[in-house]
Amino acid sequence: MLPVEQIKPFVMSGDPLVSLLAVDCLEDVRWPEPLTGEFLMAAIRSGRPELSRWLGYFVPTAEVLDYAIETARNATADDDSGWPFGVIANSDDALWTAERTEAIRRLRFESEWMDRMIDRRIDLMQWPTERLRERLLELSAEAERLGLAGSEQHEAAAVLARLVSRKDSVEWAREELRKRLGESHWTETWLFRALIRSGDRECLDWALDRLAQLDPDENEALTSALASSLHTICKTEDLPRVEVLWPRVRPGVRSYLVEGLGKFRLPEAEPILLRCARELEEGSFEQTLAASGLCDMLATTEEAREFLRDLTDGQAFDPTVTEMETLAIPLGIITGRPFAEEPQWRERVAESEKRVAERRAFFERQMGKKRYHALLKGLRDSIHEPRTRTASESPDEQIAGLPAAPRFDPSAPIARLAAARTVGRNDPCPCGSGKKYKKCCLGKPD
């Protein structure tokens, strides 16, 4: 694992593959010091504005937040970038001075759901801590009763974010979790998230024990929250405990666990993840996740390199997770040991990008560019519209705001389906959140 200062320059690389892997390696990780976006701001101001889209992946500072507000204020209707929203949404409450709050209140983002999220945050910042606690428990109970997915619980996520910034949130969440362990799917999930986001190491024993018990088919949200967030509270000395967890968990939990292990930016985690990867079915979704995790942690051992080379060169991976060429190529460059097969792998990447561009151009020609992009924007917004169905509703009833589904006509000819584009783990999420697919909707059943 390279030091942070050796990885940062690769973010500024002119090779987009190299830039993406460098960002993957740096972001969402508890390094010894919080990694802010200041190093990106320096590059942006020196003439690299395209790096702005990654600012939301790092800890926003006052300078970064002001830059995001100014960019959002000057954005035109044709701009299709969610990064200012990401920076503003992820910034600490302490940065929201009265002047900045008023400036943010006046902003209008590229979609209505973003505007609503910001308005909700401004409202919640005025709430007393006790009311935030009560509301989180109320929303958890409501989600349990209605069977809501995590993507339908925007308010709960917003309440949680405000709650963890308040004093005594750890003590409260810990006490509530003691009373509710195993009692309520969503209450337990949100309380664990509160503790993990607060960096509470005392919840580690609970987290490991629960992972060993969980069935992801019954409690997918908690499985994902625990496995993918362990790296934020684990230290090097905890890795043996994580390793012995592997044979204890159910097969369905393993995909979450290997994804979580890939976020451990520790040299000691590399052989653990490699052993797990070798035990998984060749070419499977889970093994591809493990392989991409090895690339994210910049694996350097010869054993890991050989494993990744064989997987990539033989195309023995699941393309719904990623095309391994896009990770193996920059891995070799960043670690200073390019793979001999890089030229052939780059040809594959170019061919794949060409197919994607041709499909996009086809739909733009058929529908018109403006109409095509308006449709995509509308679909993104509809994904974020909170919706519930009461017990009396039929699944076939029309959802408000969407056209009724056409009736099936058995005599109608069957149209040939065009091949759908595979969404890579590093691509922008189709839901429009501004995050990468792997950081948003990858693996979510909805």
Sequence and secondary structure as in RCSB ss.txt:
>XXXX:A:sequence
MLPVEQIKPFVMSGDPLVSLLAVDCLEDVRWPEPLTGEFLMAAIRSGRPELSRWLGYFVPTAEVLDYAIETARNA
TADDDSGWPFGVIANSDDALWTAERTEAIRRLRFESEWMDRMIDRRIDLMQWPTERLRERLLELSAEAERLGLAG
SEQHEAAAVLARLVSRKDSVEWAREELRKRLGESHWTETWLFRALIRSGDRECLDWALDRLAQLDPDENEALTSA
LASSLHTICKTEDLPRVEVLWPRVRPGVRSYLVEGLGKFRLPEAEPILLRCARELEEGSFEQTLAASGLCDMLAT
TEEAREFLRDLTDGQAFDPTVTEMETLAIPLGIITGRPFAEEPQWRERVAESEKRVAERRAFFERQMGKKRYHAL
LKGLRDSIHEPRTRTASESPDEQIAGLPAAPRFDPSAPIARLAAARTVGRNDPCPCGSGKKYKKCCLGKPD
>XXXX:A:secstr
   HHHHHHHHT SSHHHHHHHHHHHTT   SS  BSHHHHHHHHTT GGGGGGGGGSB  HHHHHHHHHHHHH 
 TT    HHHHHHHHS GGG  HHHHHHHHH   SSHHHHHHHHHHHHHTTS HHHHHHHHHHHHHHHHHHT  G
GG HHHHHHHHHHTTSTTHHHHHHHHHHHHTTT HHHHHHHHHHHHHTT GGGHHHHHHHHHH  TTT HHHHHH
HHTTGGGT  GGGHHHHHHHGGGS GGGHHHHHHHHTT   TTHHHHHHHHHHHS TT HHHHHHHHHHHHTT  
SHHHHHHHHHHHHTT S TTT  THHHHHHHHHHTT   TTHHHHHHHHHHHHHHHHHHHHHHHHHH HHHHHHH
HHHHHHHHHS     TTS TTS  TTS       TTS            TTSB TT SSSBGGGTTTT   
